[in-house]
Each structure stands twice: as C-alpha cells, then as structure tokens.
Amino acid sequence: MNRKRHFIHNIIGNYFGFATQLVVVLILTPFMIRMLGDGGFGLWVVVQTVVGYFQVLEMGMLPAVIHHTASGNHREEMESMVASALLWVVLGLVVSVPVVELFVREGGGWFSLQSEHIEVIEDLYWPILFLIVLTGLKRLSHAVIEGRQRMVVLNLNATIATLTGAGCTVSLLLSGWGLEAVLWAAAVQMALELFLNALFIRYRLFLKISPLKASWSCFTEMIRYAIPAFLADVAVMLSHRIDVLVIGLNLPVTQVTVYTIGSRISGMMEKCLDPLVNLLFPLASELHGEGDHDRLGVLLVEGTRLVLILAVPGLLLVGWHVKELVTWWVGADYAEPVSSVVWVLLGVVFMALFEAVAGRILLGTGEVVFDAWVSAVAAVCNVILSVILVRSLGVVGVALGTLLPLLIANGVVVPPYVCRLTGVGVIAFYGRVLGPVVVLVTVTILCLSLMSMVEVSPVVGVLLNSLVVVGITLTSVLWMSRQFIERVLSYPHNGSSG
C-alpha cells in the first residue's frame, strides 16, 4: 500500500477511537463525580494511577515490541520476540500480587481518606489485581498491532470495549453499586479488548504466539532496547502520575478531583493530537530500518511544525474560556480553583507537544539511552519541585513542579540532540518551528480580543471564538500538511501488510 494512503487510513482509525474515548470521558466524568462524590471519584483516580504504575513491571518490553515489529522482521522472528516479551510481562504480573495486597491493606493510611473510603479500599484486592493482569496483557497485544501499523482495527476493538465498559459502569452505578463494581466494569472492558486483539493477531496477522517460541537470542536483543526504554517509561510515568500521589499525600483527597478536572481540560488538545503523534513512532522505526535519515530530518522539522500549528490555537482558546468550560462541564463551584491549575498545565501540554516528534524519532532510531537519562532527570526534578511547592501553592504548585523541568528538558535539551542525530541545523530548527508559531499566537490572540468586544451570551461567545480558531487552524494546516505529506509520506513503503 502507498505510504501516504496507509498513513491517512491509520489517522482516520486513530481519530475514530479518540472521538469515542473523548465522548465517553466527557459524559462519564461528571456522572461519576455525582454518583461517587468528590472523595469517591478522587479515590477512583488514585486507584487508576496505582494500576498505571504497574506498567513499570513491563520493563520497557512494549516499546521494544513496537520497534522490532515495525522494522520489517520476518514472521518467525516476530513470533519469537513477542513470545519472549510475553514471558517477561507475565513474570512482572506475578510480582504484582503481593504489591496489590500491600496497597489495599495500607493504602487507607497513605492517603487522606475519609473513614468510609478506607473501608472501600480494603475490598478492592481482586478487582484491582484482575485489572492489572488484563491491562498488562492487553497492552502487549496493543503493541503488536501498533507495530504492524494496523490502527483501524486496533481502534475498532478499543471502541467496542470502551462502549461496553461505559455501559457496564453506568448500569452498575445507577443500580446503587459503588467503586468496586466500577473496577469490575473496567476489568470487563480490558478483557474484551484483549480478546478482540488476540483474534486479530492470530487470524489476520497470522502470528502464533506461544511461550515455547521464546528464545534467548531474541530476548537479549529485546532487552538491549527495553532497559533504556523502561527507564524512560518510569520517568515519564513519574512526571505524568506523581502529581496525583503528591496531592493525595499532602492535601485532602478532594483536591485530587480539582487537579484531575484541570488536567483533563488542559490535556484535551494533547489528546486530540495523540492519534497523529502516536503514528510517528512506528513511522520513524520504519524510516530508520530503511536507512532514510534524510527523511527523518524532514519528519523532525515538518512534523513538529504541524503538531504545534494544530495545537496552539486550541490551547489559547481553552485558556481564554477556561472558566466557562469548567462551569458547563462539572459546575460553577469548580471554576475558580480549576482555572488556575489549567493555565499552568496548558504550558505543560505545549512543552510536551514541542518535544513529541523528537521523542518519537529517538524511540524509532533506538536512541533510548539518551531519552531515558533526560526523562529520568526531568522526573526527579518534577518530584522534588512538586513536593516543595505543594505546601505553599497547593495544586498550582504541583502543576508548576511539572512545568519547570519540561521547559529545560523538552525545550533546550532533546530537540538539539535530535537535530544533530538527523543532520538538521539547531538554529534552523528553532527558527522554522517557532517562527510560524509566534505568528499564529499573535493572530489568534488578536482575533479573540476583537471577538470579545462583541456583546453576546457566554455560549454564543465560546461558539463564535471556536469557529474563529477552527478557521485559523484549518488555514494554517492546509499549508503545513501539504508539505508534510509531500516531503515525508509521498513514496511507497513495504511494511505492515502481514
């Protein structure tokens, strides 16, 4: 299949899955807050965060699976590599058993929980354990399909599972069940997605995954990539998830709800671009496998410009209307405390997107050691700053603790390194990427300021400004996307058919 057509099909599939996830989150979040209460919903977020931390037990094997399956290996070699990764993941899941028991027994004392929530957490051992196991196996199946760049099927499976899980959650909460039932619904969702992915891997990718096919040579090759990727994963997980734990350990658990609402609103634009950005990892692996370093340099410049031009007008719109968005979504009581968090987290999102393409190129070219060191240092700084600032600035301090390390790591450390790796001039990169962004920021702020002079209701004002931002974004993207397609995608490729 032509690379351009294949890439566009994958984008469509990713955005189909993203739209489903977005609608489910937008509907379920206020519903779950009402049904579980601030404290109950905060506990749900804490449990989700703890479950997410068990991804460290994968030890970087899943990025290794994506990298090697995208690089055009033979089917027998892929089967052996995936089997080796499967054994590693299962071993990690065995380790999770005593850790989960410790969490449900002692977790009530670690967090600022009310007495009724302490009793709830003590009953969550089995649903949390099942959710961790199913999530680990599902993520491995996801990595295999992502590496083969079959995103349409991957997102179709995820959509079916997500809608099923959402339906179970709503039904159980309306029937009077609590957090334990919500966790069982999440486990059902993971089991269904795992089942659908396994069917596709076996009968459409024709891969027979058996632990008996694991080999020491494949395992050692995978581990050389996986260990640095693991360190990077741990660092990224700390940066993304430590905030909730810092808040939960130092502030009332209700503040977790405030921060979560703010992070979800500010992260909408990053989520909107994930379907595009996530395709760049296997694409970079494919280009690296073909030895096409010139196009990797083009991907760095054109990809970063495209991502930022897609994101910046939307980030400005969210910051401009944050109080209205919070009020309409979860109620006016949250508008003031959440708004200050959102304004800081929008900076976090911008810095994450600024480095997004460079980070995928590092993974795709196997430069995971450098990525791991940078991510680790940034994560440690994040933890230290968050712990210091939470005591004086509350949740805003935690957000600042996340932003400040990213300004250095994602702004001035990673991009120059990838520029040298791909043969792109550092000054030329910043000029070609940031020049259009500055123009776009100026035009967007000017248009929003002019529109604010028109006296209309808040709803109409947000709608009009949204139309203006969409128009600005589309105009810019029509120019940028054409260059991206012509310079990066417009030639055949040989992967992903199997």
Sequence and secondary structure as in RCSB ss.txt:
>XXXX:A:sequence
MNRKRHFIHNIIGNYFGFATQLVVVLILTPFMIRMLGDGGFGLWVVVQTVVGYFQVLEMGMLPAVIHHTASGNHR
EEMESMVASALLWVVLGLVVSVPVVELFVREGGGWFSLQSEHIEVIEDLYWPILFLIVLTGLKRLSHAVIEGRQR
MVVLNLNATIATLTGAGCTVSLLLSGWGLEAVLWAAAVQMALELFLNALFIRYRLFLKISPLKASWSCFTEMIRY
AIPAFLADVAVMLSHRIDVLVIGLNLPVTQVTVYTIGSRISGMMEKCLDPLVNLLFPLASELHGEGDHDRLGVLL
VEGTRLVLILAVPGLLLVGWHVKELVTWWVGADYAEPVSSVVWVLLGVVFMALFEAVAGRILLGTGEVVFDAWVS
AVAAVCNVILSVILVRSLGVVGVALGTLLPLLIANGVVVPPYVCRLTGVGVIAFYGRVLGPVVVLVTVTILCLSL
MSMVEVSPVVGVLLNSLVVVGITLTSVLWMSRQFIERVLSYPHNGSSG
>XXXX:A:secstr
 BHHHHHHHHHHHHHHHHHHHHHHHHHHHHHHHHHHHHHHHHHHHHHHHHHHHGGGGGTTHHHHHHHHHHTT  H
HHHHHHHHHHHHHHHHHHHHHHHHHHHHHHHHHHHTT  HHHHHHHTT HHHHHHHHHHHHHHHHHHHHHHHTT 
HHHHHHHHHHHHHHHHHHHHHHHHTT  HHHHHHHHHHHHHHHHHHHHHHHHHTS     GGG  HHHHHHHHHH
HHHHHHHHHHHHHHHHHHHHHHHHHS THHHHHHHHHHHHHTHHHHHHHHHHTTHHHHHHHHHHTT HHHHHHHH
HHHHHHHHHHHHHHHHHHHHTHHHHHHHHH GGGHHHHHHHHHHHHHHHHHHHHHHHHHHHHHHTT HHHHHHHH
HHHHHHHHHHHHHHHHHHTHHHHHHHHHHHHHHIIIIIHHHHHHHHHT  HHHHHHHHHHHHHHHHHHHHHHHHH
HHTS   HHHHHHHHHHHHHHHHHHHHHHHHHHHIIIIISSB   S  
